[in-house]
Amino acid sequence: MPPTTSTSALTPQEALPSITVVADSVFPRSLDLDLPTLSSLSLDLPTLSLPSLSLDLPTPTCTPTIQPDKNGYVPPGSCDALWQYSPSFAAATAFAVLFGILLIAHIVQAIYHRVGYTWVIIMAVSWEAASYGSRAAASLNQQSDGLATTSQLLVLVAPVWVNAFAYMAFARIVHFFSPTRKVWRISPSILTVIFVTLDIASFIVQIIGGGQAGPGASPEVQKQGINIYMGGIGMQEGFILIFLGLVIKFHWDQHRYHQTGHLAPSKRHWRPLLYSLYACLLFITIRIIFRLIEFSGGENESNPIPYNERYFYAFEAMPMFLAILVWNLSHPGRFIQGPDAKLPSSWISRKLCCCCHRSKRHPGGTEMAVLLSREPSPSREGFQERFSREVKHQLGGEHVRADGSSSSTSREVSPVPRAAIY
């Protein structure tokens, strides 16, 4: 039996009843909230003041965009400039050759005259020749710090060697020519020790300052080095002036001895060496004054000396060449010869260098040394022979003296026992 389907006949109104919602009664159209009124809002924040930021960067003092030429030269003021001018290759080579000739001449003279202390002047001229040789090489490679520093350092300190040789030569002049062998009661040996020590002190100061003032150093270090070097050459000139007073005193004494006839004929040729000493000190002083003027003027446009190479050769190279040349022309070995040529060592050097001047002591002591220094006594056989011959001639009427001469005598001589011979 098929299922039956019941259908209810409902109208739409009956099926879905209508619902009316009054919204105004539940949710009003306008929402009124009684909130506090915020009229003005102010926040008192702390004031932050930032200082202006300034960077103290160094002002460029050089021009980094200049290209070096084929020899490495750049104008002064460039970042890679080691020279204030382009050094002349021809001039540097010429003075290197001139100093080389003086070097060979001094070596030959030292060997010929057998003068050992001239190694000091040989050292001076060697440093000068090496300095200008380095300068010639640096003129072709002006960007080389090593060549520029070597050339400058050697030319700054080489004159100290010439100064030391002047001190040593004067000490030997006093010892050889002076009748008293003293000047102002100072012996030549003590004089050498004092002034050479002072010269070494100025040398140390100059080499420290010259090393700091090298071309590759910063401007601040260069300025400090120049000040130190100026102090060193100032010390050197002060010692020269004190030394010059001793030289003048010796000159006056020698002139007086010469006039009164107190000098031996072999000791009257003292003037050439003394005049050479005056000339050497004069040339060194000219060079020192030039360096003081150059460095004290600074490196600016008002001081043309550092920027002109002609001043360098006129007041540095030429005076030192002449200061060394005078000792070639009046070499001490020509005038100081003989037993008085050797300067005895001072008691200071003997105390300070006990190993170098150790006295030659005999193993037997001083008593044995005195006995060995005496002339040898005649031998026993020789004494017996001479005594027997003398007795024989006396018995025969002829007396033979000890000097070999004979004289006749007729007196009798008693026999001499054999024991008397001994």
For each residue, the residues with C-beta under 8 A, 3 or more apart:
1:
2:
3:
4:
5:
6:
7:
8:
9:
10: 14 15
11: 14 15
12: 15 16
13: 16 17 18
14: 10 11 17
15: 10 11 12
16: 12 13
17: 13 14
18: 13
19:
20:
21: 26
22: 25 26
23: 26 27
24: 27 28 29
25: 22
26: 21 22 23
27: 23 24
28: 24 31
29: 24
30:
31: 28
32:
33:
34:
35:
36:
37:
38: 41
39:
40:
41: 38
42:
43:
44:
45:
46:
47:
48:
49:
50:
51:
52:
53:
54:
55:
56:
57:
58: 61
59:
60: 63 64
61: 58 77 219
62: 77 78 79 81
63: 60 66 77 78 79
64: 60 78 79
65:
66: 63 74 75 78 80
67: 74
68: 71 72 73 74 80 142 143
69: 72 73 74
70:
71: 68 86 139 140 141 142
72: 68 69 140 141 142 143 144
73: 68 69 83 86 142
74: 66 67 68 69 78 80 81 142
75: 66 78 81
76: 81 83 84 85 307
77: 61 62 63 81
78: 62 63 64 66 74 75 81
79: 62 63 64
80: 66 68 74 143
81: 62 74 75 76 77 78 84
82: 142 143 144 145 148 215 216
83: 73 76 86 87 138 142 148 215
84: 76 81 299 306 307
85: 76 307 308 309
86: 71 73 83 139 142
87: 83 91 92 135 138 139 142 309
88: 91 92 139 309
89: 92 93 136 139 140
90: 93 94
91: 87 88 94 95 309 313
92: 87 88 89 95 96 132 133 135 136 139
93: 89 90 96 97 132 136
94: 90 91 97 98
95: 91 92 98 99 128 132 313 317 321
96: 92 93 99 100 129 132 133 135 136
97: 93 94 100 101
98: 94 95 101 102 321
99: 95 96 102 103 125 128 129 132 321 324
100: 96 97 103 104 129
101: 97 98 104 105
102: 98 99 105 106 125 129 321 324 325 328
103: 99 100 106 107 122 125 126 129
104: 100 101 107 108
105: 101 102 108 109 328
106: 102 103 109 110 118 121 122 125 324 327 328
107: 103 104 110 111 122
108: 104 105 111 112
109: 105 106 112 113 115 118 328 331 333
110: 106 107 113 114 115 116 118 119 122 333
111: 107 108 114
112: 108 109 333
113: 109 110 331 332 333 334 337
114: 110 111 333
115: 109 110 118 331 332 333
116: 110 119
117: 120 165 168 172 343
118: 106 109 110 115 121 122 165 331 332 333
119: 110 116 122 123
120: 117 123 124 161 164 165 168
121: 106 118 124 125 161 162 165 324 327
122: 103 106 107 110 118 119 125 126
123: 119 120 126 127 161
124: 120 121 127 128 158 159 161 162 165 324
125: 99 102 103 106 121 122 128 129 324
126: 103 122 123 129 130
127: 123 124 130 131 154 157 158 161
128: 95 99 124 125 131 132 154 155 158 320 321 324
129: 96 99 100 102 103 125 126 132 133
130: 126 127 133 134 150 154
131: 127 128 134 135 150 151 154 155 158
132: 92 93 95 96 99 128 129 135 136 151 155 317
133: 92 96 129 130 136 137
134: 130 131 137 138 147 150 151 154
135: 87 92 96 131 132 138 139 147 151 155
136: 89 92 93 96 132 133 139 140
137: 133 134 140 141 144 147
138: 83 87 134 135 141 142 144 147 148 151
139: 71 86 87 88 89 92 135 136 142
140: 71 72 89 136 137
141: 71 72 137 138 144 147
142: 68 71 72 73 74 82 83 86 87 138 139 148
143: 68 72 80 82
144: 72 82 137 138 141 147 148
145: 82 148 149 214 215 216
146: 149 150
147: 134 135 137 138 141 144 150 151
148: 82 83 138 142 144 145 151 152 214 215 216
149: 145 146 152 153 211 214 215 216
150: 130 131 134 146 147 153 154
151: 131 132 134 135 138 147 148 154 155
152: 148 149 155 156 210 213 214 215
153: 149 150 156 157 207 210 211 214
154: 127 128 130 131 134 150 151 157 158
155: 128 131 132 135 151 152 158 316
156: 152 153 206 207 210 229 291
157: 127 153 154 160 203 206 207 210
158: 124 127 128 131 154 155 161 162 320
159: 124 162 163 236 284 287 288 320 323
160: 157 163 164 199 202 203 206 236
161: 120 121 123 124 127 158 164 165
162: 121 124 158 159 165 166 280 284 320 323 324
163: 159 160 166 167 199 236 239 240 284
164: 120 160 161 167 168 196 199 200
165: 117 118 120 121 124 161 162 168 169 327
166: 162 163 169 170 243 277 280 281 284
167: 163 164 170 171 191 192 195 196 199 243
168: 117 120 164 165 171 172 192 196
169: 165 166 172 173 273 277 327 332
170: 166 167 173 174 191 243 246 247 250 277
171: 167 168 174 175 188 189 191 192 343
172: 117 168 169 175 176 188 332 336 341 343
173: 169 170 176 177 250 270 273 274 277 332 336
174: 170 171 177 178 181 182 183 188 191 250
175: 171 172 178 181 188 189 340 343 344
176: 172 173 267 336 340 341
177: 173 174 254 263 267 270
178: 174 175 181 182 183 250 253 254 257
179: 257 262 263 267
180: 253
181: 174 175 178 187 188
182: 174 178 185 186 187 188
183: 174 178 186 188 191 246 249 250 253
184: 246 249
185: 182
186: 182 183 190 191 194 246
187: 181 182 190 191 346
188: 171 172 174 175 181 182 183 191 192 343
189: 171 175 192 193 343 344 345 346 347 348 349
190: 186 187 193 194 346 348
191: 167 170 171 174 183 186 187 188 194 195 246
192: 167 168 171 188 189 195 196 343 346
193: 189 190 196 197 346 348 349
194: 186 190 191 197 198
195: 167 191 192 198 199 239 243
196: 164 167 168 192 193 199 200
197: 193 194 200 201
198: 194 195 201 202 235 239
199: 160 163 164 167 195 196 202 203 236 239
200: 164 196 197 203 204
201: 197 198 204 205 235
202: 160 198 199 205 206 232 233 235 236 239
203: 157 160 199 200 206 207 232
204: 200 201 207 208 232
205: 201 202 208 209 228 229 231 232 235
206: 156 157 160 202 203 209 210 229 232 233 236
207: 153 156 157 203 204 210 211
208: 204 205 211 212 225 228 232
209: 205 206 212 213 225 226 227 228 229 230 231 232
210: 152 153 156 157 206 207 213 214 225 229
211: 149 153 207 208 214 225
212: 208 209 217 221 222 224 225 228
213: 152 209 210 217 221 222 225 226 229
214: 145 148 149 152 153 210 211 217 222 225
215: 82 83 145 148 149 152
216: 82 145 148 149
217: 212 213 214 221 222 225
218: 221 222
219: 61 222 223
220: 223 224
221: 212 213 217 218 224 225
222: 212 213 214 217 218 219 225 226
223: 219 220 226 227
224: 212 220 221 227 228
225: 208 209 210 211 212 213 214 217 221 222 228 229
226: 209 213 222 223 229 230 295
227: 209 223 224 230 231
228: 205 208 209 212 224 225 231 232
229: 156 205 206 209 210 213 225 226 232 233 291 295
230: 209 226 227 233 234 291 292 295 296
231: 205 209 227 228 234 235
232: 202 203 204 205 206 208 209 228 229 235 236
233: 202 206 229 230 236 237 288 291 292
234: 230 231 237 238 292
235: 198 201 202 205 231 232 238 239
236: 159 160 163 199 202 206 232 233 239 240 288
237: 233 234 240 241 285 288 289
238: 234 235 241 242
239: 163 195 198 199 202 235 236 242 243
240: 163 236 237 243 244 281 284 285 288
241: 237 238 244 245
242: 238 239 245 246
243: 166 167 170 195 239 240 246 247 281
244: 240 241 247 248 281
245: 241 242 248 249
246: 170 183 184 186 191 242 243 249 250
247: 170 243 244 250 251 274 277 278 281
248: 244 245 251 252
249: 183 184 245 246 252 253
250: 170 173 174 178 183 246 247 253 254 274
251: 247 248 254 255 274
252: 248 249 255 256
253: 178 180 183 249 250 256 257
254: 177 178 250 251 257 258 263 270 274
255: 251 252 258 259
256: 252 253 259 260
257: 178 179 253 254 260 262 263
258: 254 255 261 262 263 268
259: 255 256
260: 256 257
261: 258
262: 179 257 258
263: 177 179 254 257 258 267 268
264: 267 268
265: 268
266: 338
267: 176 177 179 263 264 270
268: 258 263 264 265
269: 272 335
270: 173 177 254 267 273 274 335
271: 274 275
272: 269 275 276 330 335
273: 169 173 270 276 277 330 332 335 336
274: 173 247 250 251 254 270 271 277 278
275: 271 272 278 279 330
276: 272 273 279 280 326 327 329 330
277: 166 169 170 173 247 273 274 280 281
278: 247 274 275 281 282
279: 275 276 282 283 322 323 326
280: 162 166 276 277 283 284 323 326 327
281: 166 240 243 244 247 277 278 284 285
282: 278 279 285 286
283: 279 280 286 287 319 320 322 323 326
284: 159 162 163 166 240 280 281 287 288 319 320 323
285: 237 240 281 282 288 289
286: 282 283 289 290 315 319
287: 159 283 284 290 291 315 316 319 320 323
288: 159 233 236 237 240 284 285 291 292
289: 237 285 286 292 293
290: 286 287 293 294 305 311 315 316 319
291: 156 229 230 233 287 288 294 295 316
292: 230 233 234 288 289 295 296
293: 289 290 296 297 305
294: 290 291 297 303 305 306 311
295: 226 229 230 291 292
296: 230 292 293
297: 293 294 300 302 303 305 306
298: 302 303
299: 84 303 306
300: 297 303
301: 304
302: 297 298
303: 294 297 298 299 300 306
304: 301 307 308 311
305: 290 293 294 297 308 311
306: 84 294 297 299 303
307: 76 84 85 304
308: 85 304 305 311 312
309: 85 87 88 91 312 313
310: 313 314
311: 290 294 304 305 308 314 315 316
312: 308 309 315 316 317
313: 91 95 309 310 316 317 318
314: 310 311 317 318
315: 286 287 290 311 312 318 319
316: 155 287 290 291 311 312 313 319 320
317: 95 132 312 313 314 320 321
318: 313 314 315 321 322
319: 283 284 286 287 290 315 316 322 323
320: 128 158 159 162 283 284 287 316 317 323 324
321: 95 98 99 102 128 317 318 324 325
322: 279 283 318 319 325 326
323: 159 162 279 280 283 284 287 319 320 326
324: 99 102 106 121 124 125 128 162 320 321 327 328
325: 102 321 322 328 329
326: 276 279 280 283 322 323 329 330
327: 106 121 165 169 276 280 324 330 331 332
328: 102 105 106 109 324 325 331
329: 276 325 326
330: 272 273 275 276 326 327 334 335
331: 109 113 115 118 327 328 334 335
332: 113 115 118 169 172 173 273 327 335 336
333: 109 110 112 113 114 115 118 336 337
334: 113 330 331 337
335: 269 270 272 273 330 331 332
336: 172 173 176 273 332 333 340 341
337: 113 333 334 341
338: 266 341
339: 342
340: 175 176 336
341: 172 176 336 337 338
342: 339
343: 117 171 172 175 188 189 192
344: 175 189
345: 189 349 350 357
346: 187 189 190 192 193 349 350
347: 189 350 351
348: 189 190 193 351 352
349: 189 193 345 346 352 353 356 357
350: 345 346 347 353 354 357
351: 347 348 354
352: 348 349
353: 349 350 356 357
354: 350 351 357 358
355: 358
356: 349 353
357: 345 349 350 353 354
358: 354 355
359:
360:
361: 365 366 369
362: 365 366 368 369 372
363: 368
364: 367 368 369
365: 361 362 368 369
366: 361 362 369 370
367: 364 370 371
368: 362 363 364 365 371 372
369: 361 362 364 365 366 372 373
370: 366 367 373 374
371: 367 368 374
372: 362 368 369
373: 369 370
374: 370 371
375:
376:
377:
378: 382 383 386
379: 382 383
380: 383 384 422
381: 384 385
382: 378 379 385 386
383: 378 379 380 386 387 421
384: 380 381 387 388 421
385: 381 382 388 389
386: 378 382 383 389 390 402
387: 383 384 390 391 416 421
388: 384 385 391 392 421
389: 385 386 392 393 400
390: 386 387 393 394 399 400
391: 387 388 394 395 413 416
392: 388 389 395 396
393: 389 390 396 397 398 399 400 406
394: 390 391 397 398 399 409 413
395: 391 392 413
396: 392 393
397: 393 394 408 409 410
398: 393 394 406 407 408 409
399: 390 393 394 406 407 408 409
400: 389 390 393 404 405 406
401: 404 405 406 407
402: 386
403:
404: 400 401
405: 400 401
406: 393 398 399 400 401
407: 398 399 401
408: 397 398 399
409: 394 397 398 399
410: 397
411:
412:
413: 391 394 395 416
414:
415:
416: 387 391 413 420 421
417: 420
418: 421 422
419: 422
420: 416 417
421: 383 384 387 388 416 418
422: 380 418 419
